[in-house]
Amino acid sequence: YVVMPNHVHVLASFHKGYSMLKQCFGWKHFQARQINKLLGTSGSLFQAESLDHLVRDQNYFWKFCDYIADNPVKAKLKD
């Protein structure tokens, strides 16, 4: 995964029977609770929707790996 200032990129696989939608909700819920706890705040932090792509083959896999790795470079973020 790569954390950007306003979003995160995650390349993940799921066991059969697991819902990507439920998993993303779980990640967002957990992170929102942790961030709110640190900031002493409450409430929603993330948009309800997520942008997802299905990796259909090895070429797509490497395409997304490159995209995720290049994203901070394109945004001119430091290591």
Long-range contacts (C-beta under 8 A, 24 or more apart in sequence): 1-68, 2-68, 2-69, 2-71, 2-72, 4-71, 4-72, 4-75, 4-77, 5-75, 5-77, 9-67, 9-68, 9-71, 11-55, 11-61, 11-64, 11-65, 11-68, 20-52, 21-50, 24-50, 24-52
